[in-house]
Amino acid sequence: MAVQTDEKAPQCGAFLFVLLFCLLILPVSLKASGCQPCNADLQPVARVIDGDTLLMRSGDKLRLIGINTPELGHWGKPGEPGAQAAKALLQRLVRESGGRLALCPGVEKQDRYGRQLVHLSDNNRQSIAAQLLRQGVGWAIAVPPNLVNNGCYFAAESRARREQLGIWKNPPALASGLRGDETGFHHLRGRIVRVGESRSAVWVNLEGGLALRITWKDWDAFRIDDPQALVGRDVEARGWLYKRKGEQRLRIRHPSSLRLLD
């Protein structure tokens, strides 16, 4: 019996060591499974412009990567539903971070308006975009090549959607209900009635006339062998509407922006 006891003592010690080791690394593992934090120095924010745009005291205007929030009213036009709620939440997150945020630039560093494209973290190194998406004040959006944290952002959106928070209290609008003169960001659902191909892109046409454009460069990421197999499928699409040659179009940049429905 004494021999058995002596043999078990080191095993018990080893077990306790492993348990302690697991407890010590568990928070790190959980953190690693979420958004990649921005570990840059904290910088002072001058003001929040809207739900996804800020002005820094340095004078730089920042546009958050991975999220699009409803637009505030401008030039006499009314704001979109949820725009004020998105701005108020971003203001609160900045305030709770002591008015300072860490910013990490994207691979593509500027948008066409000259705003810096960035990932932001608060003073606890928690992603600002993910916190906004988790509360349902905006849509996750993937625009290559700025795809860092894309999975994390869409996961945060999915939780808000399941709980019907914010913009997710209502389903996406029907593409067939478009008037034909809308612009700006839209999240729509509809049925694919035709798929065509040109030298530059794959064209996915929905009921009502909306054409989804996927360039061949972006198409590689979709991993769909037969585009014609999409005909008859119901989908959700998100992106910015524009009009070209009398046709309303929406460019799809990433597979996460085109969701096939069962």
C-alpha contacts under 8 A as a table, 3 or more apart, distances in Angstrom:
res1	aa1	res2	aa2	distance
1	M	4	Q	5.15
1	M	5	T	6.28
2	A	5	T	5.12
2	A	6	D	6.24
3	V	6	D	5.17
3	V	7	E	6.29
4	Q	7	E	5.11
4	Q	8	K	6.24
5	T	8	K	5.21
5	T	9	A	6.32
6	D	9	A	5.49
6	D	10	P	7.52
7	E	10	P	6.37
7	E	11	Q	7.15
8	K	11	Q	5.09
8	K	12	C	6.18
9	A	12	C	5.22
9	A	13	G	6.25
10	P	13	G	4.93
10	P	14	A	6.01
11	Q	14	A	5.00
11	Q	15	F	6.13
12	C	15	F	5.00
12	C	16	L	6.23
13	G	16	L	5.18
13	G	17	F	6.18
14	A	17	F	5.02
14	A	18	V	6.20
15	F	18	V	5.13
15	F	19	L	6.11
16	L	19	L	4.99
16	L	20	L	6.04
17	F	20	L	5.15
17	F	21	F	6.05
18	V	21	F	4.96
18	V	22	C	6.12
19	L	22	C	5.13
19	L	23	L	6.23
20	L	23	L	5.10
20	L	24	L	6.17
21	F	24	L	5.12
21	F	25	I	6.31
22	C	25	I	5.28
22	C	26	L	5.83
23	L	26	L	5.25
23	L	27	P	7.73
24	L	27	P	7.06
25	I	28	V	5.29
25	I	29	S	6.26
26	L	29	S	5.08
26	L	30	L	6.19
27	P	30	L	5.10
27	P	31	K	6.08
28	V	31	K	5.08
28	V	32	A	6.09
29	S	32	A	5.04
29	S	33	S	6.40
30	L	33	S	5.28
30	L	34	G	6.98
31	K	34	G	5.49
31	K	35	C	7.66
32	A	35	C	7.21
32	A	36	Q	6.98
34	G	152	C	5.91
35	C	126	Q	7.74
35	C	127	S	6.49
35	C	130	A	7.54
35	C	149	N	5.48
35	C	152	C	5.35
35	C	153	Y	7.56
36	Q	127	S	7.76
36	Q	148	V	7.79
36	Q	149	N	6.31
37	P	121	S	6.33
37	P	125	R	5.51
37	P	126	Q	6.22
37	P	127	S	6.24
38	C	102	A	6.14
38	C	103	L	6.33
38	C	104	C	5.80
38	C	119	H	6.92
38	C	120	L	6.40
38	C	121	S	5.53
38	C	125	R	6.45
38	C	127	S	7.63
39	N	102	A	6.65
39	N	104	C	7.93
39	N	121	S	7.76
39	N	125	R	6.81
40	A	102	A	5.29
40	A	103	L	6.27
40	A	104	C	6.68
41	D	101	L	7.92
41	D	102	A	5.58
41	D	103	L	7.76
42	L	100	R	5.43
42	L	101	L	4.77
42	L	102	A	4.35
42	L	103	L	7.45
42	L	123	N	7.19
43	Q	56	M	7.65
43	Q	100	R	4.96
43	Q	101	L	5.32
43	Q	102	A	6.08
43	Q	103	L	7.73
44	P	56	M	6.20
44	P	57	R	5.90
44	P	99	G	5.83
44	P	100	R	4.29
44	P	101	L	6.60
45	V	48	V	7.72
45	V	54	L	7.32
45	V	55	L	6.30
45	V	56	M	4.34
45	V	57	R	5.58
45	V	94	V	7.63
45	V	99	G	5.73
45	V	100	R	5.69
45	V	101	L	7.14
46	A	54	L	7.74
46	A	55	L	5.52
46	A	56	M	4.79
46	A	57	R	4.71
47	R	54	L	6.05
47	R	55	L	5.40
47	R	56	M	6.89
48	V	51	G	7.55
48	V	53	T	6.45
48	V	54	L	4.49
48	V	55	L	6.27
48	V	87	K	7.04
48	V	90	L	7.14
48	V	91	Q	6.09
49	I	52	D	7.82
49	I	53	T	5.43
49	I	54	L	5.18
49	I	55	L	6.82
49	I	87	K	7.37
50	D	53	T	5.29
50	D	54	L	7.01
50	D	71	E	7.62
50	D	72	L	7.02
50	D	83	A	7.48
50	D	84	Q	7.79
50	D	86	A	7.18
50	D	87	K	4.74
50	D	90	L	7.91
51	G	68	N	7.94
51	G	69	T	5.59
51	G	70	P	7.44
51	G	83	A	6.81
51	G	84	Q	7.73
51	G	85	A	7.94
51	G	86	A	4.51
51	G	87	K	4.02
51	G	88	A	7.52
51	G	89	L	7.53
51	G	90	L	5.93
51	G	137	V	7.96
52	D	63	R	5.95
52	D	64	L	5.37
52	D	67	I	7.00
52	D	68	N	6.44
52	D	69	T	6.13
52	D	86	A	7.94
52	D	87	K	7.63
52	D	90	L	7.72
53	T	61	K	7.18
53	T	62	L	5.55
53	T	63	R	4.69
53	T	64	L	6.34
54	L	61	K	5.81
54	L	62	L	5.19
54	L	63	R	6.79
55	L	59	G	6.43
55	L	60	D	5.91
55	L	61	K	4.51
55	L	62	L	6.20
56	M	59	G	5.38
56	M	60	D	5.37
56	M	61	K	6.31
56	M	62	L	7.52
57	R	60	D	7.32
60	D	115	R	7.45
60	D	116	Q	7.25
61	K	115	R	5.22
61	K	116	Q	6.22
62	L	115	R	5.33
62	L	116	Q	4.74
62	L	117	L	6.09
62	L	118	V	6.64
63	R	115	R	5.93
63	R	116	Q	5.86
63	R	117	L	5.00
63	R	118	V	6.26
64	L	67	I	6.51
64	L	117	L	5.96
64	L	118	V	5.31
64	L	119	H	5.94
64	L	120	L	7.13
64	L	129	A	6.91
65	I	106	G	7.49
65	I	117	L	5.90
65	I	118	V	5.55
65	I	119	H	5.72
65	I	129	A	7.54
65	I	146	N	7.15
66	G	129	A	6.88
66	G	140	A	5.53
66	G	141	I	5.00
66	G	142	A	5.82
66	G	143	V	7.62
66	G	146	N	7.93
66	G	147	L	7.70
66	G	149	N	7.84
66	G	150	N	6.65
66	G	153	Y	6.63
67	I	129	A	6.36
67	I	133	L	7.33
67	I	138	G	6.28
67	I	139	W	5.54
67	I	140	A	4.55
67	I	141	I	5.36
67	I	153	Y	7.83
68	N	138	G	5.47
68	N	139	W	5.30
68	N	140	A	6.51
68	N	141	I	6.68
68	N	185	F	7.94
69	T	82	G	7.97
69	T	83	A	6.68
69	T	86	A	6.57
69	T	137	V	6.35
69	T	138	G	4.20
69	T	139	W	6.37
70	P	79	G	7.78
70	P	80	E	5.50
70	P	81	P	6.73
70	P	82	G	5.99
70	P	83	A	4.57
70	P	86	A	7.46
70	P	137	V	7.86
70	P	138	G	6.71
71	E	79	G	5.86
71	E	80	E	5.43
71	E	83	A	5.49
72	L	78	P	7.29
72	L	79	G	4.22
72	L	80	E	6.14
72	L	83	A	5.38
72	L	84	Q	6.94
73	G	76	G	6.88
73	G	77	K	5.14
73	G	78	P	4.43
73	G	79	G	3.59
73	G	80	E	7.02
74	H	77	K	5.28
74	H	78	P	6.99
74	H	79	G	7.28
79	G	83	A	6.49
80	E	83	A	5.68
81	P	84	Q	7.84
81	P	167	I	7.98
82	G	85	A	5.17
82	G	86	A	6.21
82	G	137	V	6.57
82	G	166	G	7.04
82	G	167	I	6.68
83	A	86	A	5.26
83	A	87	K	6.38
83	A	137	V	7.85
84	Q	87	K	5.14
84	Q	88	A	6.06
85	A	88	A	5.10
85	A	89	L	6.17
85	A	137	V	6.83
86	A	89	L	5.25
86	A	90	L	6.32
86	A	132	L	7.46
86	A	137	V	5.05
86	A	138	G	7.17
87	K	90	L	5.21
87	K	91	Q	6.15
88	A	91	Q	5.05
88	A	92	R	6.20
89	L	92	R	4.99
89	L	93	L	6.22
89	L	132	L	7.19
90	L	93	L	5.06
90	L	94	V	6.20
90	L	128	I	7.94
90	L	132	L	7.20
91	Q	94	V	5.18
91	Q	95	R	6.13
92	R	95	R	4.99
92	R	96	E	6.06
93	L	96	E	5.12
93	L	97	S	6.22
93	L	122	D	7.63
93	L	128	I	7.43
94	V	97	S	5.10
94	V	98	G	6.60
94	V	99	G	5.06
94	V	100	R	6.60
94	V	101	L	7.13
94	V	122	D	7.40
95	R	98	G	5.24
95	R	99	G	5.00
96	E	99	G	7.18
97	S	100	R	5.88
97	S	101	L	6.86
97	S	122	D	5.45
97	S	123	N	5.29
97	S	124	N	7.78
98	G	123	N	7.68
100	R	122	D	7.26
100	R	123	N	7.27
101	L	120	L	6.47
101	L	121	S	5.87
101	L	122	D	5.05
101	L	123	N	6.46
102	A	120	L	5.54
102	A	121	S	5.14
102	A	122	D	6.30
102	A	123	N	7.42
102	A	125	R	7.85
103	L	118	V	6.06
103	L	119	H	5.73
103	L	120	L	4.64
103	L	121	S	6.61
104	C	118	V	5.39
104	C	119	H	5.20
104	C	120	L	6.48
105	P	108	E	7.81
105	P	109	K	5.83
105	P	116	Q	7.23
105	P	117	L	5.93
105	P	118	V	4.33
105	P	119	H	6.33
106	G	109	K	5.17
106	G	117	L	5.72
106	G	118	V	5.35
106	G	119	H	6.94
106	G	146	N	5.60
107	V	145	P	6.18
107	V	146	N	5.61
108	E	111	D	7.85
108	E	117	L	7.06
108	E	145	P	6.46
108	E	146	N	6.31
109	K	116	Q	5.70
109	K	117	L	5.16
109	K	118	V	7.35
110	Q	113	Y	7.73
110	Q	114	G	5.64
110	Q	115	R	5.42
110	Q	116	Q	4.58
110	Q	117	L	5.24
111	D	114	G	5.46
111	D	115	R	5.60
111	D	116	Q	6.73
111	D	117	L	6.61
112	R	115	R	7.49
119	H	127	S	7.50
119	H	128	I	7.81
119	H	129	A	7.50
120	L	127	S	5.94
120	L	128	I	5.54
120	L	129	A	7.10
121	S	124	N	7.45
121	S	125	R	4.97
121	S	126	Q	5.06
121	S	127	S	4.47
121	S	128	I	5.34
122	D	125	R	5.11
122	D	126	Q	5.50
122	D	127	S	6.70
122	D	128	I	6.54
123	N	126	Q	7.47
126	Q	131	Q	7.87
127	S	130	A	5.31
127	S	131	Q	6.37
128	I	131	Q	5.17
128	I	132	L	6.30
129	A	132	L	5.15
129	A	133	L	6.15
129	A	153	Y	7.16
130	A	133	L	5.05
130	A	134	R	5.94
130	A	152	C	7.18
130	A	153	Y	5.38
130	A	156	A	5.83
130	A	157	E	7.87
131	Q	134	R	5.07
131	Q	135	Q	6.54
131	Q	156	A	7.58
132	L	135	Q	5.41
132	L	136	G	6.65
132	L	137	V	5.95
132	L	138	G	6.88
133	L	136	G	5.07
133	L	137	V	6.02
133	L	138	G	5.67
133	L	139	W	6.72
133	L	140	A	6.91
133	L	153	Y	6.92
133	L	156	A	5.61
133	L	157	E	4.99
133	L	160	A	7.04
134	R	137	V	7.91
134	R	156	A	4.67
134	R	157	E	5.52
134	R	158	S	7.96
134	R	159	R	6.43
134	R	160	A	5.20
135	Q	160	A	5.85
135	Q	165	L	6.24
135	Q	166	G	6.79
136	G	139	W	7.62
136	G	157	E	6.61
136	G	160	A	5.12
136	G	161	R	6.98
136	G	164	Q	7.77
136	G	165	L	5.00
136	G	166	G	4.58
136	G	167	I	5.77
136	G	168	W	6.48
137	V	165	L	7.85
137	V	166	G	5.46
137	V	167	I	6.03
138	G	167	I	6.87
139	W	157	E	6.91
140	A	153	Y	5.99
140	A	154	F	5.63
140	A	157	E	6.40
141	I	150	N	7.94
141	I	154	F	7.98
141	I	238	R	7.72
141	I	239	G	7.70
141	I	256	S	7.76
141	I	257	S	6.79
142	A	146	N	7.22
142	A	147	L	6.23
142	A	150	N	6.48
142	A	253	R	7.10
142	A	254	H	6.08
142	A	256	S	6.92
142	A	257	S	6.96
143	V	146	N	5.85
143	V	147	L	6.79
143	V	253	R	5.90
143	V	254	H	6.73
144	P	147	L	5.89
144	P	253	R	6.82
144	P	254	H	7.18
147	L	150	N	5.18
149	N	152	C	5.07
149	N	153	Y	6.07
150	N	153	Y	5.18
150	N	154	F	6.30
151	G	154	F	5.33
151	G	155	A	6.11
152	C	155	A	5.05
152	C	156	A	6.26
153	Y	156	A	5.19
153	Y	157	E	6.33
154	F	157	E	4.94
154	F	158	S	6.06
155	A	158	S	5.00
155	A	159	R	6.48
156	A	159	R	5.39
156	A	160	A	6.61
157	E	160	A	5.18
157	E	161	R	6.09
158	S	161	R	4.96
158	S	162	R	6.14
159	R	162	R	5.20
159	R	163	E	6.37
160	A	163	E	5.16
160	A	164	Q	5.96
160	A	165	L	5.29
160	A	166	G	7.85
160	A	168	W	7.13
161	R	164	Q	4.82
161	R	165	L	6.28
161	R	168	W	5.23
161	R	169	K	7.92
162	R	165	L	7.97
164	Q	167	I	7.63
164	Q	168	W	4.68
164	Q	169	K	4.70
164	Q	170	N	7.76
165	L	168	W	5.31
165	L	169	K	5.87
166	G	169	K	5.96
167	I	170	N	6.57
168	W	171	P	6.49
172	P	187	H	5.69
172	P	188	L	5.09
172	P	189	R	6.07
172	P	236	E	7.74
173	A	177	G	7.50
173	A	187	H	6.94
173	A	188	L	5.06
173	A	189	R	6.22
174	L	177	G	5.37
174	L	178	L	7.42
174	L	188	L	5.59
174	L	189	R	5.05
174	L	190	G	5.83
175	A	178	L	5.63
175	A	188	L	5.47
175	A	189	R	5.72
175	A	190	G	5.49
175	A	206	L	7.16
175	A	207	E	7.05
175	A	208	G	6.51
175	A	210	L	6.74
176	S	190	G	6.87
176	S	206	L	7.54
176	S	207	E	5.50
176	S	208	G	4.04
176	S	209	G	7.21
176	S	210	L	7.67
177	G	208	G	7.13
178	L	181	D	7.81
178	L	182	E	7.20
178	L	208	G	7.52
179	R	182	E	6.88
180	G	247	E	7.97
180	G	248	Q	6.18
181	D	243	K	7.79
181	D	248	Q	7.68
182	E	241	L	6.87
182	E	242	Y	7.65
183	T	240	W	6.83
183	T	241	L	4.77
183	T	242	Y	5.54
183	T	243	K	7.94
184	G	239	G	7.99
184	G	240	W	4.93
184	G	241	L	5.37
184	G	242	Y	7.38
185	F	238	R	7.29
185	F	239	G	5.33
185	F	240	W	4.16
185	F	241	L	6.23
186	H	238	R	5.67
186	H	239	G	5.74
186	H	240	W	6.14
186	H	241	L	6.88
187	H	236	E	7.06
187	H	237	A	5.79
187	H	238	R	4.30
187	H	239	G	6.75
188	L	236	E	5.51
188	L	237	A	5.34
188	L	238	R	6.29
189	R	234	D	7.22
189	R	235	V	5.53
189	R	236	E	4.21
189	R	237	A	6.23
190	G	206	L	5.98
190	G	207	E	6.37
190	G	234	D	5.59
190	G	235	V	5.62
190	G	236	E	6.62
191	R	206	L	5.37
191	R	207	E	5.72
191	R	231	V	7.97
191	R	232	G	6.13
191	R	233	R	5.69
191	R	234	D	4.32
191	R	235	V	6.19
192	I	195	V	7.61
192	I	204	V	6.67
192	I	205	N	5.73
192	I	206	L	4.48
192	I	207	E	6.46
192	I	230	L	6.75
192	I	231	V	5.13
192	I	232	G	5.25
192	I	233	R	5.58
192	I	234	D	6.31
192	I	235	V	7.32
193	V	204	V	7.92
193	V	205	N	5.88
193	V	206	L	5.53
193	V	207	E	6.10
193	V	231	V	5.47
193	V	232	G	5.89
194	R	204	V	6.15
194	R	205	N	5.17
194	R	206	L	7.17
194	R	228	Q	7.76
194	R	231	V	5.74
195	V	202	V	7.19
195	V	203	W	5.56
195	V	204	V	4.64
195	V	205	N	6.12
195	V	227	P	6.67
195	V	228	Q	5.92
195	V	230	L	7.39
195	V	231	V	6.64
196	G	202	V	5.93
196	G	203	W	4.97
196	G	204	V	6.60
197	E	200	S	7.94
197	E	201	A	6.02
197	E	202	V	4.59
197	E	203	W	5.89
198	S	201	A	5.34
198	S	202	V	6.39
198	S	203	W	7.70
200	S	215	T	5.78
200	S	216	W	6.10
201	A	213	R	6.38
201	A	214	I	5.36
201	A	215	T	3.97
201	A	216	W	5.02
201	A	219	W	7.95
202	V	213	R	6.05
202	V	214	I	5.19
202	V	215	T	6.17
202	V	216	W	6.71
202	V	219	W	7.53
203	W	211	A	6.33
203	W	212	L	5.67
203	W	213	R	4.94
203	W	214	I	6.48
204	V	211	A	5.65
204	V	212	L	4.87
204	V	213	R	6.53
205	N	209	G	6.40
205	N	210	L	5.83
205	N	211	A	4.44
205	N	212	L	6.11
206	L	209	G	5.80
206	L	210	L	5.38
206	L	211	A	6.36
206	L	212	L	7.77
207	E	210	L	7.05
209	G	247	E	7.66
209	G	248	Q	7.32
210	L	247	E	7.38
210	L	248	Q	5.46
210	L	249	R	5.74
210	L	250	L	7.48
211	A	247	E	7.50
211	A	248	Q	6.43
211	A	249	R	4.77
211	A	250	L	6.37
212	L	249	R	5.78
212	L	250	L	4.92
212	L	251	R	5.67
212	L	252	I	6.50
213	R	249	R	6.93
213	R	250	L	6.11
213	R	251	R	4.63
213	R	252	I	5.95
214	I	218	D	6.25
214	I	219	W	5.97
214	I	251	R	6.06
214	I	252	I	5.33
214	I	253	R	6.57
215	T	218	D	5.26
215	T	219	W	5.92
215	T	253	R	7.91
216	W	219	W	4.73
216	W	220	D	6.65
217	K	220	D	6.14
218	D	221	A	5.98
218	D	222	F	7.63
218	D	253	R	6.00
218	D	254	H	6.66
219	W	222	F	5.41
219	W	223	R	7.46
220	D	223	R	5.99
221	A	254	H	7.11
221	A	255	P	6.78
222	F	254	H	7.45
222	F	255	P	5.42
224	I	227	P	6.29
226	D	229	A	5.60
226	D	230	L	7.91
227	P	230	L	5.78
228	Q	231	V	5.71
230	L	233	R	5.56
233	R	260	L	6.94
233	R	261	L	7.14
233	R	262	D	7.98
234	D	260	L	6.17
234	D	261	L	5.34
234	D	262	D	7.31
235	V	258	L	6.72
235	V	259	R	5.44
235	V	260	L	4.50
235	V	261	L	5.29
236	E	257	S	7.72
236	E	258	L	5.73
236	E	259	R	4.99
236	E	260	L	6.57
236	E	261	L	7.31
237	A	252	I	7.61
237	A	257	S	5.60
237	A	258	L	4.66
237	A	259	R	6.44
238	R	250	L	7.92
238	R	252	I	7.33
238	R	257	S	5.34
238	R	258	L	6.86
239	G	250	L	6.14
239	G	251	R	6.47
239	G	252	I	6.49
239	G	257	S	7.26
240	W	250	L	5.75
240	W	251	R	6.90
241	L	248	Q	6.89
241	L	249	R	5.67
241	L	250	L	4.72
241	L	251	R	7.56
242	Y	248	Q	5.90
242	Y	249	R	5.40
242	Y	250	L	6.37
243	K	246	G	6.30
243	K	247	E	5.47
243	K	248	Q	4.49
243	K	249	R	5.79
244	R	247	E	5.32
244	R	248	Q	6.56
244	R	249	R	7.13
252	I	255	P	7.73
252	I	257	S	6.30
252	I	258	L	7.07
253	R	257	S	7.12
254	H	257	S	5.59
254	H	258	L	7.41
255	P	258	L	5.43
255	P	259	R	7.42
256	S	259	R	6.52
